[in-house]
């Protein structure tokens, strides 16, 4: 056997299998959680346009808050992964408890914002009164679930760092299982139940009022807390966590633990918030280009967002593997793990590009029968196929760097690449064009800006990983 083949068989293939075993359950969990938003839109859309608009507008406010919390609490994963790799089991429980305190604080603050700040925001956005009232009711109910989802994300990050990613998949499916029937009952009320079970349904159930968007908010909050309670129960009873005994004794907030999570996690939360706002601002900028353009953009973005779950899941798994290896004080192996993960991300990018080229037109036809929307969306997917490599690379390079607890520079690179290059360059191309080469490129200009921004991020993050993985501090676990 040649040296290259031997190295592939003995080092890279086992690492690839281990990475895949971590990433695939994460991918399933991401899809299940995304499915809740799809269910909300589908069920309220079948009720009336006002309820659908209320949920859509409300989602644009609570989803960025949730993603910021999720990103911040993702800092738990490399912390736990490095402690686990170094067999410092006694230090894991207090680290997780610090994350739970932070999660509770973030959840309460997010809920307070949804209760107190939405009315002024809707007035500033000039949202129609009917939609604003329905959306305020939706957010007031959903706000009760924000502390729950924050606690779930902290426990999920802990479990991921312990190399146990399957629980988040099954528990996310539990959340989806709670969300669907509770949504149906609370949105449609007794009329919805009667449509399924017939007139024999007891009168008390037939008289349940339809709550519309407000009921959708209650159902989402219930699903959030169901996932939290299920994750708490599993981490308490699961044998995989016996070495940690995370629920044995409460650790009160400690300045050092809170500081470490803030240093590692807060930049991740800000980076994810920057990414979310990039796509939100692009959607706002192209709103003036007409409903055909907006519809095509939303459809193309929806499909590419589903495909992005694969490289995103690989990125989250790579954080765990790099963190574990550094905790074992094996910096050379950590470089191999990171390089192998980046190589696998290129394979994922090739798969996604192939799917976009082959299935793009067919999938778009499932979204809409409008030929004008279909034609424009297909042209956008052809651009999306080009940026799959840079998108997958930047996600996994960032995931490897999180394993090193190197998150602040990643945040700065994200801001520069997404807002300055991606959004700024895209807006210039969309509204002014490429100088003498072309006039304004419209929505295609914004997507070309995305390509430039993602490519810039991939190059800079690659440089950062190359530098940090060979730094003297990489001989052991990074500290803050």
C-alpha positions, 0 to 999 in steps of 0.5 A: 500500500502506498504511503498516501493510501495508508495515510488516508486509511489510517488517519483521514478516513477514521476522522471523516467517519467520526466527523460525519457521525457528529454532523448528521444528527446536527443536520437533522436537528437543524432541519427539524427546528427549521420545520417549526417555522415552516409549519407556522407559515403554512398553518397561519397562511391557510387561516387568513392573510392577516395571520400569515402577515402577522407571523411573518413580520413577527418572525423577522423580530424574534428569529434574529434574537434567538439566533443571537442567543444561539450563537452566544451559547455555542461558545459552550461547545468548544469550552466543554470539548476542550475540557473533555479532551483534557479529561477535566470532568470536574470543570465541565459542570460549573462551565455548563452552569455558567452557560445556563445562567447566561441563557436565562438572562438572555432569554428574559431580556429577549422576552422583555424586548418582545413585550415592550419594544414591538409596538414602537418598531411596528409604528416605525415600520408603518405596519398596518394596524390589523397586522401590527395588533395580530403580530403583537399578540403573536410575539407576546405569547411566543416571548414566554418561550424565549427563556426556554429556547435559550436554556435548550440551546445551552444544554444542546451546546453542552451535549454537542461538546460531549460528543453526543449530538444525537439527543438534539436530533430526537429532542428537536423532533419532539419539539416539532411533534408538539408544535404541529398539533398544538398549532392546529388546535390553537390556530383553528380552534374547534372548527379545525378539530371538527373538520378532522374528527366530525360532528361527534366531537364533544361540544366543549371542544367544538366551541374552542375559539380560533386564536390565529396568530396568537395561538401560533405564538402559544404553540411555539412557546410550548414547543420551546419549553418541551424541548428544554424539559426533554433535554434537561431530563435526558442530560440528567438521566443519560449515562453518557453524562455520568462523568459530569453529573451536571445536575448534581449541585448548583454552581452560582454565577462566577466572574471567571466562567461568565467572562470565558463564555462572553469572550468565546460566545459573544463574538459568535452571536454577533457574527451570526447576527451580522449574517442574519441582518445581511440577508434581511437588509438585502430583502429590504433593498430589493423590495422596491424592484417588484413582486416578481423579483422579491418572490424569486429572491425568496424562493432561491434563498429558501432552497439554498438555505435548506442545502446550507444545513449540510455544511453548517452541520459539518462546521458545528461538528468540526468545532467539537472535533478540534476542541477535543483534540486540542484538549488532549494537547495534540496540536499537530492532530488538531491541524489534521482534524481541521484540514480534513474537515475543510476538505470534507466541506469542499465535498459538501459544496460539490454535492450542493452545487450539483443539486442546484444545477440538476434540481433547481428548476424542478424545485422552483416549480414546486414553489410557484407556477409563475413562469416569470418568477421561475425564470428569474429564480433559476438564474439566481440559483445559477449564481448560488451554485457558484458560491457554494464552495466559498460558503461551505469553506467559510462556514467550516473554517469558522467552525475550526477556529471556534474549536480553538476558541478563536472567535473575536477575529472571526467576528471582525472578518464576518463584519468586514466580509458580509457588511462591507464587501457583501452588502456594500458591494452588492448594493453598488452593483445592484443600483449602479452597476459595474461602471462602464461594463454594465448598468444597474444589475438589480437583484443579480448585483446583490447576489454577486455581492454575496459571492464576493463577500463569502469569498472574502470571508473564506480567504481571510478565515483560511489565513487566520486558521493557518496562522492560529493553528501554528501559533505556540499557544496551539500546543495546548488548549486555548485559554481566555 
